Amino acid sequence: MAAVVPFRISRKYISTITCTNGRRLYSSTQKNSVLTSRDVRRMFIDFFKDRHQHRVVPSSPVRPRGDPSLLFVNAGMNQFKPIFLGSVDPRSEMARYRRVVNSQKCVRAGGKHNDLDDVGRDVYHHTFFEMLGNWSFGDYFKEESCAMAWQLLTEVYGIPPDRLYVSYFGGDERLGLKPDRDTQEIWLSMGVQPNRILPFGMKDNFWEMGETGPCGPCTEIHYDHVGGRDAARLVNGDSADVVEIWNLVFMQYNREADGSLRALPQLSVDTGMGLERLLAVLQGHRSNYDTDLFTPLLASIHQCSKCPEYRGQTGQSDVSGVDMAYRVIADHVRTLTVCIADGVYPGMSAAELVLRRILRRAVRFSIEVLQSPPGSLARLVPTVADILGDAYPEVAKETERIMDIINENEAQFLSSLSQGRRVIDRTLQRMDGARLFPGSIAWSLHRNLGFPLDLVSLMVEEKGVAMDTETLLRLAVEEEKLKTEAQASDTQSCTQLDVLTLTELQNKGVPFTEDSPKYHYSLGKDGKYAFLPCQATVQALYCGQALVQEVYEGQRCGVILDQTCFYAEQGGQNHDQGYFTQDSQPDVLFPVEKVQLVGGYVVHQVTATEALRKGDQLQLFIDEAQRLACMVKHTATHILNFTLRQLLGEEVEQRGSHVTAERLRFDFSIKKPLSTQQLQEVEKMMQDIIKRDEPVYAEELPLLVARAIPGLRTVDEVYPDPVRVVSVGVPASDLLHGPNPSTTSIELCCGTHLLRTGYIQDFVIVSERQMVKGISRVVAVTGEEANKARDAGHALAQEVESLSTRVPAAPPCLPSAHGLSKEAGLLIDAVENTAIPQWQRRELQSQLRALQRATNTMVRKLEIAEAANKVQALLTKHQEEKLVVDTMDTDSISVLMKAVNQYSDQAPGTLVMLLSQQQSGKVLCACQVPKSCGPLSASDWALAVCTYLGGNAGGSTTVAKGTGCTTDITEAIHWAKEFAKGKRRS
């Protein structure tokens, strides 16, 4: 076997490369230097910029802008999707792009392109990677792109041509896609040997960005690490010896939501070459982790660990899993660094949830496998910044902030990991040799401690125990069902104490629950909220409609404590989530499912995971992220209430509200729905208050004193005395005799609120409609969800603008008109169902209604014209016949119906049935019968024929339509004629 050696930089090309400061990148004495990652990246950019006049475009952030189909940017072409779709703003700089080159930050974790589970197991999968790419937007196409790629690889990078193989798209008969013979001929004309030009199908040589989006046939260039042989059979064969290094995609189609392919407005080229894999080839390595993109990072990991240096072992050779841990950590810290620098933080949904999983996976491998101390992961960030900072300056600028975020999330996970490990170990000890780990315990770890389920499975599998996946699936389904139910029944709730129970509690001297700890939180100088810990004693247990002294594992019960930090559902705000533990068994979690305030008692509904007794000492833990999200929405609701009155006048009255972690809902009195302009003004006024970062005050006042505050907002509700007053900008006590109250928000409220308005960050109304006459309902989102709504609105606006440009210029043919009409319908659905600013939704809906009318009119006129052309031929063929059954070539039942109608108009008194056989064997049927025909009706005729053909039909006495299926249309015509004749004779 030939030795793997690094390639030397092409001497011919050395003399042409200079740095931006004018200094040569290499001197003549460096001609045998091995290329570094910086060299390879720069050579790629310079080759296309200097030799082929490409514009250098910076990498976009890894968070997709306005593209809900993606969690992360997963390919270099993502940022250019508007160009491929023809929806780019013609006034933008992007609209002028013709030839482009860049190095794009990409993440493949979650969604269709997901490499997360493979990372670490081999030496070439990554969640974060750099995609070197060049693009042509309506400029050059297949021939030029193939020539450029071959020149760069063989002449500039110096890769021997006899190590390279190329593949091309071999077609797909099912989808009606022909083989890409053009590309095959191009490679042949460039001197590539025929046995090195290989056809493959959709899986390997038809590239798609995701479930929907731009796509097309591609040609790939593969490299044989061994050489000196015919390795054609190993191409696309999952061989570590023969690897793909460059993919040239010829963007011709867009994958629609229904799975169909639609031609793009212009032919374009999108190429992508992973820097990591290319670098391994050029530096003479089989493993990407042996390149200088990773070796400094692996060295830094070793400095923090107690394990031997990285050796590059995989599979069974990596007995202790140490080398896999090295690769996992190296890959994941790169992903974390880049994502956080681009504003994607570990969180609880979508991309943020994926990043949270990546962080926790890296932390576990770091601490449990490499035995690194806490904080080691964050200490790797400066090394990542040093490696990537030249190409992506934002990574170097954000180093300290990235480290802080990683450390904070690591600390949270370590706390959960430690507790989770105790729960798992204790459960295993109690299993007495059973080989199936309880799914309920795993679900509790997942639901309450944020453990990824696959991590729980891995941890128990290490002990030789399988996971009870059936129970896990059932619990997940139940959880989803609970989330989607609009109003869950409370008939069996353990929080609904009846009057007898309340009386019994009071007679036993059980004090009301002290719930002021729910307000015990602070805002630090670092802008983060801190929630104080809370200890409590079990005062009473309510189970089976009675007070009990003890509950056992599996029993659902209500728990009453002497004090609690849990917020009970009231004032329109959702109850807190979380769990509590016993002091005697801190590794046993009691998930809190529901919290309600009943007669002065805060009742926590739980399903016991262990015996729980009256008098037990507990530690209480709320879900801080969920609580904080509710605080954001609740404070935003108050400001919205104030803003609406400021804008619309004092007649605006609150009629209801509901606050969850995801969104806020506000109902109010108004004579007519808010106009588009008013919606925009409300958002602007909200933004002004948010940007001012005003303080939010909360204080208790005697109810009578509070009601005397001018401008106080109240709802039809029974308030406690004293009452909690929440105000923005000015303390409530100062408003009694101070500033004009009309300039600030002030309400009676028991909810939990932010301490400053700036934490809301952003605000977007995503829905506004009248529930009944005079009452409107607003639904709004805040923070990152508001940003996403704006991005989604911008993306849809671009698509609508693209459609409005194409409709007037559409060619006068039915397939084109049908396509535009369908596109308008899909966009109408997208605009209706996507969370975007409501003012923008209305504008887009107005435009789309006009476009749909225009396309429908276009379709109708073209169908009438097509039917008229075909009817003339039929009239000539049948002349004076009074019974006509014939075929017509069309795939539209609408055209068929128009044809029988026109035939009947031009040949009064004639019975007409037209059949159209499709390629699939399906038959379309339409008929029309004169009113004077007697016993034969159109509906009976069509139903009889279509039933004979194995289908169905319907209609009226004079006109009907239906479908069936046959391979012998001649026999169908004969049968239809005989049926009609028989009916007429009878």
N, C-alpha and C positions, 0 to 999 in steps of 0.2 A: 504494500500500500504506500502511495506517495506521501511524503511528509507534508504537514501543514505549515506553510511559511507565510510570513507577512509579505504583501506586495509593496513595492517601492513606488514612490510618487513618480509619475511620468516626467522624464527630463524635459520633454518637449513643452510641457505645460508649466514647469517651474518658473520659467523666465517671464511668464505672463501674469503671475499672481502677485498682487501687491495688497498691502493693508490699506485701510482707509486713510492713514496718515501719509501714504505714499511710500512707505518702507516695504521692500520686498519681503514676502512671506518666507521665502527660502533663498539662501545663497547657493552658489554652485557647489559648495562643500557639503551641502545638506541633501544632496540628491538621493542618498540612500536612507534618509530618515524615514522611520515608520510614521504614518499619518496619525495624528491625534484627532479626537472628536471635534475639537475646534477647527482643525485643518479641513476635515471632511465636510463639515457643515458649511464653512466659508467657501470651499472649492465648488460645492454644489451651487450655492447662491451666485457666485461670480461667473460660473460657466454659463448660466442662463441669462444673467444680467448683462455681461460683457459680450459674449459671443452671439447671443440670440435675442437681445433687446427685450428682456422680460423686466417688468416692474417688480421691485422687491416690496412685498406687503408684510407687515408684522403679523406674528401669530395672534389669533384672537384668543380671548380668555376661554378656559375650558367649560365655563357655564354657557350653554347655548342661549342665544338671544332670540326671543320670540319664536322658539321652535319647541312646542310641547311634545313632539315625538321623540325627543332625545333627553336623556338624563345629563349626559356630558357630550362635549365635542369629541367625537370618536374618529374623525378623519379630517384631513387638511381641507377638504372641499366644503365642510359645513358652513363656514362663513360666507361662501360664495353661492349658497343655495338660491338666493333671490335672482342671481344672474341666470342660473340654469333654468329656473322656472319662468323667467321673463318678467318677474315681479319687482325688479330693482327700481328704485326711484330714479327716473331719468335725470333728475337734477343733482344726483349724488356723484361723488368721485368714483364709486364702484361702477357706475354705469359706463364709465370710460375705460374700464379694464379690458384689455385684449390679450396680452401675454403677462402672466404673473408667476412669480416664484416665491417660495417661503419655506420656513421650517415651522411646523405647527405643533403646539402642545396638544396631545390627545390622551384621553382616558377611556379605557374599555373595561367597565365594571358596572354591571347592571344593563338591562335592555337586551337588544338582539345581539350586539357584539359585547360579550362578557367573558373576560379572561381571568376573573378574580380567582376562581377555584383552581385554576391550573398553575397559578403563580407559585413558584418555589419547588414544584414537583419536577420541573425540567429546567433547562438553561436558556430558554428563549421566550417564554411567555412573560408579559408585563401588563400591569394595569395602567401605568403611565409610560408613554413612549413619544418620541419625536418623529413626525412624519415629514420627510423631505418631499416637496412636490412642486411640479410646474403645471401651469394651466393655460389652456387656450380657450377663449370665449369667442367663438365665431371666427377665429383666425385660422391657424393651421389645424390639421386633423391627423389622421393615422400615419401617413407616410413620414411627415416631419417629426412627429413625436417619437416614432420608433428609431429614426436616424439619430436624433439628439441623444436618446437614452443609450444607444449602442456606442456612440462616440464618447460619451462621458465615462461609461464603465470601462471600455477597452483602451481608449487613448489617454484619457485624463487620469483615471484611477489606476490604469494599468492592469486590469484583470484580463487574463488570457482568454480569448474567445472560445478556446476548446474546453473551457470549464463551464460554459454557459449553454442553457437550453431555453427555448421560448415556447409558450403555450398560447393557444387562441381559442375562441369560442366555437364549438362544434355544432351549434344550433340546438333547437328544441322543437320537435315536431308537434308536441302537445300544445305549445303556445304559439305555434306558427312562426317561429323564429329560425331563419336560415343560418347556415354556417357562415362565419366571417372569413370568406375567401380573400377579401381584399387584404386583410392583415397577413394571412398566410403568404400571399404573393409578395407583399412588401418585404417580409423577412427573407424570402428566397432571393429577391432581387438584390438584397444587401449581402449576399454570400453566405447566409446561414445554411448549414447542411439540412436537407429535407428530413433526415432522421432525428434532427434536434428541434423540429417544429411540430408540436403535438397538439391535437384537438382535445378539448374537454367540455363538459356540459355546464349547466346552470350553476351547480354547486361551486365549481372552481373558476369558471371564466365568465361569469356574469355578476358584476359587482352591484351591490345595493347598500345604501347607507343605513337603512333601517326598515321597519315595517312599511313605511311610505317614504317617498322622496325620489330624487334623481338617481338614475341607474343606467346601466348599459353593458355591452360586451366589453371584455377586457383581454389584454394580452399580458402575460406575466413572464418575467425573466428569472430563471432559476440558476443557482450556482451549485456546482458539484465540488464539495470539499476535498474529495479524493483525487479525481482527475485521472487521465490516462486510460479511460474505459468508456463504454457505452452505458450511460446511466439513465437512459430515457424511461425505462420501466419504473424508476424511483421517483420521477417527477410527480408531484401531488400524491405521493404514496406514504406520507407521514414518516419519511426517512430523515433522520438527523444529519445524514451525509449530503442530501440534496435539498436545498432550501430555496424558497422564493425570496428574492431580494427587491424586486421592483414590479409594481402593478400599474399598467397603463390602461386607464378606463376611458372608453369612448362614450361620452354621455349623450345618449340619444333619446332616452325615455324618462318618464316619471311614473313611479309606482303609486297608484291611487289607493285610497282607503279600501276599495272593493277588490283589490288585487289585480286590477287591469293595468295595462301599460299604455301611457299616453305620450306621444311624441313631444319632445321639448321644442321650444321656439327656435333654437339654433343648435348646430352641432358643436360640441365642445370636447376638450380633452382634460382629464383629471388624472394626474399620476401621483403615486404615493410610494415612497421607499422608506422603510423604517431605518432610522439612523443607527439604532442599536445593532440590528442584524448586519447592515452594510459594514459597520465598523468592525464587527467580528471577522468578516471576510477579509477586509483590508489589513487588519492587524494579525491575521493568521490564527484565529481562535475558533473553536467549535462553539464556545459558550459566549453569549452576550455579556455575561457577568465577569468575563476575563478582560473586557475592554476598559479603557480609561474613563468611561462613563460610570463604572461601578467599582473599580479596584480601590480608589481612594476612600469610597464609602464603606467597602468591606473592611478596609484597614481600620477605619474609625469605629466600626461596629466591634471589631476584635478588641480594640482598646478598652471598650466598655464592658466586655464580657469576661467570663471565667472559663471559656472554652478554647480549644485549639483554633489556630488560624483556619480560614476558609480553604478547603481543598478541592471544591468543585464536584463532590460526589453526588450521585442521584440514585433513586430507587433503593434496591437492597444493599448497594454499596454504602449508602449513607445510613449506617446502622442506627445511630442515635438521633438522626434527624437534624443534626447541627447545621449541616450545609444548606438544607432546605430552609431552616430558620434564617440563616444569613441572607438567602435570596429573598425570602418573604419581607424581611425588615428593610433591605436595601430598596426593593421595589416600592414597598408601601410608603416609606418615608419620602421618596421622590413624589409619589402621588399626593400625599398629604401636603407637602410643601407647595407644590404648584397649585393645587386646588384652593388652599387657604389664601395664598397670594392673590388668587383670582376671585376671592369673595365667596367661595363655597365652604361652609363650615360643617363640622359633624353635627347632625341633628336627628330629627325624628321622622322625616318623610322625604320621599323622592331621592334626589342626588345626595342630600345631606345625610339621609339614613344609610346610603351606600358608603359614604365617606366615614361615617361613624363605625360601620362594620369593618372597614379597612383599618382604621386606627386600632380598634380593639383586637383585631387579628394580629397586628404587628406588636402590640403591647404584650400579648400573651406569649408569642414566640420569643420576644426579647427577654422577658422575665423568667418564664418557666423552662425554656429550652436553653437559651444562652446564659441564663442566670445573671443578667445585667441588672444593675440597680434601677429603681424608679428614676425617671427623668432622662434615661439614656436615649430614648427615642428623639426627644427634642434636641438633645445635644448633637444629633447628626445633621440638623438643618443647616448650620453654617457650611458643612462640607457639600451638601446639595447645592447651596447657593454659590459656592465657589465653582462647582462643575458647570452649572447652568446659567449663572448670573450674566455672563457675557452675552449669551443669546437672548436671555429673558430678564431684563433689568429689574422687573417688578419683583422677581424672586429675591434678589439681593437686597432690595429696599425694605422688604417686609420681614426680615429674618427674626427680629425680636418678637414681633406680634405673632408670627407663626409658632415660635417656640412656646409662647405663653398659652396659646390656644391648645396646642398639643399637650402641654403639661397639665392644664386644667382638665381636659377630657381624660387623660391618662389617670389622674388622681380619682376621678369619679368611677372609672372602670375598675381600678384596683380595689376600691372599696367593695364594689359589686362582685368582683372576681373572688375576693377572699371569702365573702359571705356565701357566694354560690358554691365554691369548693367545699365549704363545710356542709352545706345542704346536700350536695351530691354524695360526699363521703358518708354522712350520717344515713342517708337513704340506702346506700349500698350495704351498709352494715345491717340494716334492718331487713334486707331482702332475703336473708338466710339461703343464699345460693341460687335464688331466682335469676334468670338470665334476661329478663325484660325490665328495663328501667321505666318507672311509672311516667306516662305522658303528662299526667296532671302536675307532677313536680317540675318537669321540664318546662311546661307552659307557664307555671308560676315564675320560674326564673326568667323566662323570656318576657313575660308581661310586666313584672314588677321590678326586675333588676336590669332590664334591657339586654339580656343575653341573646345573641343570635342563636337560633335553634340549631344551626349546623355546628356551632361551637359546643353547645351542650352535648350533642350527639358525639362529637369527637372526644370530648372529655370522658364520657361514660364508655365509649368503645375502647379507650385506652385501658380500661379496667376489664375488658373482655365481656361487656354487657351490651346487648342490643337495645335500641330505643323503641318504645311503644308508639310507633308512628300512627297507628289507627286512632288512638286517643288524641294525639296531637292534632290530627286532621279534624276530628270532631270538635275539639275545643276551638280551633281556628274558625271553623264554620259557624259555631255558636257566637263567637265574638263578632264576626262580621254581621251576623243577623241582628245582634243587639245594636250595633252601630247604625244599621240602616232602618231600623224600626222608628217611625216618626214619633209614635207615642206608645211606650211600653205599658202594659197593664200592671197596675200596682196591687192587684187583688191578693197576691201572695207575698207582698213586700214585708220584710222584717223591720222596716223603719216606720211603718204606720201604726203607732201605738194607739190603742183604743182608749176611751175615757176611763174604763175600769182599771186598765194598767197604769194610766197616768195617776189616778187616784191612789192606787196601791203604792206607787213610787213615792208619792208625797207622804202617805201615811207611814211609810218605812223611813222617812227622814232623808231620802236620797236628794241631795242638793241639785239644783239646776246646773247644767254644764257651763263651766267658765270657758268661753270660746274666744276671749280677747287675744290669745296667742296667734290666732290667724292673721292678726295685724302686725305681728312682730317680725318685721323685716326692714332692711336698710339698704341704701344705695351708696356703694363705696366710691372713692375717688377715681377708681379705675372704670367706673360706669357699669359695674356688675351688681346685681342684687344678691343679698345674703339673707337666708331664712334661718331663724334661730331654731335650735333643737327643742323638742318638747317631750316631757315625760308625763305619764298619766297612770291612774289607777282605775281598774274596772269597778264601776259602781253597781252595774246591773247587766244582766243578760236576758234577752227577749227571744224566745224560740217556741214555735208551735203555738203562738197566740198566748203565751204565758211567760212570766218571769221565772227563770231557773237559776240554780246555783252554778251549773257547769254545762258546757257543751263539748261535744266530741268531734273527732275528725270527720269531715264530710257534711256536718250539719250547718245549715245556713241560719244565721242569727243576727240580731241587732245588739250592738255593744254600746253601752252608755258609760262614759268616762267622767272623771271629776273635772278634767279640762282637756281641751283639744286645740290643735292648730289646723284642723281640717275645716274648710269652708263648706257649710251646708248649703244646698241649693236654695237660693232665695234671691229676691231682687232682680230676677232675670238672669242671674249668673249661674253657670253650671257648677255643680259640686266638685270639690277636689278629688283627685285620685291619689293613690299611694298605697302604703302598707304600714303595719306596725309589727313589732317583735316583742316577745316576752324577755324580761331581764334574765329569767332562769334558763331560757333557750334562745339565745340571740340569733341562731341560724335558722329558726323557723319563721317563715313569713306568713302574715295574715293579710291577704290583699283586701283593700277596702273598695267595695263595689259601688257603694252608694252612700251619700251622707244627707240626712234631712234633719231639720229642726222641728221638733214636735213638743209643744207645750213647755218650752224652756229647756228641753233635753235635746242634745245633739246625738242622733242615733246613727252609728256606723254599721252598715250592712256588710257582713263578711261571711265567707264559707270557711269554717274552721279547718286548718291544716294540721292541728294538734289539739289536745285538750286545752280548754280555756276556762278559767274559773273566776268567780267574783273575788276581787281583792288582788288579782294578778297585777304586777307592775309592768308597764309597757313603755316602749320607745316608739314615737310616732314619726313617720317619714312621708311627707307629701311629695307628689310628682312636681318638682319645682318648675320644669319646663312648661307643663300644662297650666300650672297656676299663673306663671308669669305671662303666658299667652292670653289667659283670661283677663289679667290686669290690664294688658295693653288694649284689648278690645273694649273693656268696660270704661276705661278713661276716654277712649276715642268716642264711645257712645255718648258720654256726657258732652264732649266738645261738639259732636254732631247736633245734639239737641239744641245747644246754644247757637250754633251756626245757622240752623234752619230758622230759628226765631229771628235772628239778626237779619237774615236775608228776606224772609217772607212776612214777618210781622208778628205781633203778639197773639194773633189768632191761632197760631200753630200750637197744638197741644199733643203731648206724648200719649199714645194709646197702647203702648206695649213695647217690650224690648226683650231680647234674648242674647246672651253672650256665651260663646264657646271659645275653645282654644283656636278654632279654625276661622271663625267669622263672627260678625255682629249683625243682628237684625233689629231694626227700629221702625215701629209703626207710629204714625202721626196723622193728625187731622189736617186736611188740605182740600180745597175745593176741586182742584184738578191736578193731574200728575205734573211733576216737575218737568220743565222744559229742558231741552238739551243745554241751553245756555245756563240755566239755573243749576243743573248738575255740575257743570264745569265751575261755576262760581262757588258752589259748596266745597268742592275739592280744593279750590285755591284758598279759600278762607281757612279750611282745615290745615292745609300745608303751612300757612303763615303762623298759626298757633304752634304747630309742631316744631317749626324751625326756631321759634323764639325760645323753645325749651323752658317753658314757664313752670314754676313749682306748683305741685298739687298738694293742697292742704286738706286734712281731715281732722275734725274735732267734734267732741260731743257737747251739745247744748241742750238746755231744757226745751221741750217741744214748743212751748208757747213763745219762748225767746227766738227759737229758730224760725217759727212761722212768721215772725215779725220782720224778718230780713226782706227788704224790697227785692223783687225780681226772683225770689226763690222758686225753683221748679219742683213740683210735686206731682205724684200720680194718685189715682184713687186707691189708696192702700192704707192699712192701719199701721201707724208708726209707733215705735217704742218711745219711751220718755225716761231718761234723756235720749236724744236722737243724734245720729251721726250726720254731720254736714260736710259735704265734699265740695271744695271750691278750687278754681284754677286761677293762679296768679296772685290772689289776695286771700288772706285768712278770713274765715267766715265771721269771726268776732269783729274784725276791722270793717266789714261790710255793713254792720248795724248802723254805724254813724259815719262811715268813710266814703270811699269812692263810689261813683255811679255804678250800681250793680248791673246795669244793662250792658256793661263792657266786659263782663266775665261770666263764666259758667259756675252756677252754684245750685246744688241739689241735695235733698235728703237721700242718703244712700248707705246701706250696710255692706256694700260690696268691697272687694279689695281693689285698690287702684295703684297706678304708678306714682312715683314721687316727683317726677318731672315729665313733661309732655314730649320731650325730644326722643324718648325711648320708643315712641310709636313709629318713628322713622318715615312712614309713608301711609297714605290713605287713598283708597279707590272704591267708589261705589260700583259694584258689579251687577246690581239689579235694582230696579225701582218700578213698582206697579201698584195699581189701586186694588186693594183687597175687596172693598165694597165702595160704593160711592161716598166720597169724602174722607176715606181712610187710605193712606198710601203706606207701602212697606218698602223700606230700603234695606238692602243687604250689602255689606261692605267688608273689605279685607284690609289688612295693614301690613307694614313691614315688607318682608321679602315676597309675600304673596301678592302684595300690591304692585311691586316691581314686575313680577311675572305677568300680572294682568295687563300692565302697560305694554310689555314686550309682545304678548300674544295679540293685543289689539293692533299694534304696529304691523305685525306680520300679516294679519288678516287684511288690514287696509291695503297693504302692498298687493296681495292676491286679488282683491276686488279691483284695484286700479289696473292691474294687468288684464283682467277680464274685460273691463270697460273699454280698454284700448283695442282688444282683439275682436269684440263683437261687431263694430261697424266695418271692420276690414275683413270679415270672414268671407271666404269664397261661397258662392251660391250653390252649395251642395248639401244634401240631406245629412250625411254622416257628420260633417262639420257642424251643422246647426244643432243636431242632436247632442254632440259632444259639448258644445257651449251651453246648451240648455241644462244638461246634466251637471256641468261644472257650477252653473249658477245655483242649482238646487243644493249641491253639496256645500257650497259656500254659505248659503242661507242657513243650513243646519249647523255649520261650524260657528257662524256668528251667533246663532241663537243659544248654542250649548256650551260655548267656551267662556271662561271667566275673563271678561275684558271690561274696560270702563263703560258704564251704561250709556253715557253720552255718545261715545264712539259707536256702540252697538246700534243705536238709533240711526246715526248717519249712514252706517254701512247697510243697514236693513233697507233704508230708503233707496240707496243706490242699487242694491241687489233686486229689489222689487221691479224697478225700472228695467234693469238688465234682463230679468226673467220674462217680463212682458215682451221685450224686444225679441228675445230668442224664441219664445213660444210662437210669436207672430211669424217669425222667420220659418220655423218648422212647419207651421200650418200652411203657409203659402207654398212652400216647397213640396209638401205632401200633396196638396191639391194639384200642383203642376205635374208631379210624377204620376198621380192617378189619371189625370187627363190624357197624358201621352199613352199610357197603357190601354186605356179604355178605347181610344180611337182604333188601335190595332184589333181589339176584340170585336168592336162593332163591324169592322170590315170583314173579319173572319166569319162572324155568325149572321150578319145581315138581318134577315126577317125571322130568325128563329125566336120562338116564344118561351123556350126553356133552354137556358144557357148554363152549363156547368163546365168550367175550364180552370186552367192554372194561370197564375200570374207570378212573376219573379219579383218578390219583395220580402224583406225581413220584418216589415212593420204591419201589424194588424190595423193600425190607424189608416195607412195607405190603402189597405185592402178594403176597409169599410168605406172610405171615400170613393173607391173605384166602383163598388156595387151601387152606391148611391148615384154617381154620375151616369152609370150605364142605364139605371132605371129611369133617370130623368130624360135621357136621350132615346130610350126605347120603351115608352110607356106600355104597361101591360105585360112585360117580360118578367119571368122568374129567373133570377140571377144568383148563382153561387160561384164564388171564386175561392180556389184553394192555392196555398203557397207552401211548397215543401222546402224545409230547411235542410242544411247539410247534415244535421244531427238526426234527421228522420222525422222531426216534429213537423206537423202540418198546421198551418193557420187557416181558419175557415171564416168566411163572411158571406151572408146572403141577404137578399131583399125580395119580398113578395108583394105583389099588388094587393090592395085591400079587397078587390073583387075576386080574389082567387078561390074563395069558398073554403073547403075543408082543410086546405094546406096553409099552415102558418109558418112564418120564418123561424120562430123559436123551435117548433116541432121538427122542422126540416134540419136545422143546424144541430139540434140535440141528437137526432137519429143518426146523422152522418158522423158526428164526433164520437158518439157512443160506439158506433161500428169501428171507429179508428182507435178505440181505447181511451178516449178523452171525455170532455164535457163541453157544454155550450149553454148559452142563455140569451135572452133578448125579448123582443116584443112580437106582436103578430106580423108586423111588416119588416122588421130588420133584426138580425141576430148575428152573433159571432161565437167562436169557440176554437178549441185546439184538439189535436189528436196526434197519432203517430203511425206511420206506415212506410213500407219500402216499395209498395206498388201503388203509385198515385193513379195510374190508369184504371185499376180496378176500383179505386175509391170514387173516381169520376163516374164510372159506369153505375156503381151502386147508388150514388146520389141521384143520378138521373132516373133510375128505375123507381126509387122511393117516391120522388116527386110525381112521376107519371101515375103510379099506383094511387097516390092520394087524390090526384085530380080526377081519375076515373071513378073513384068512390064518391 
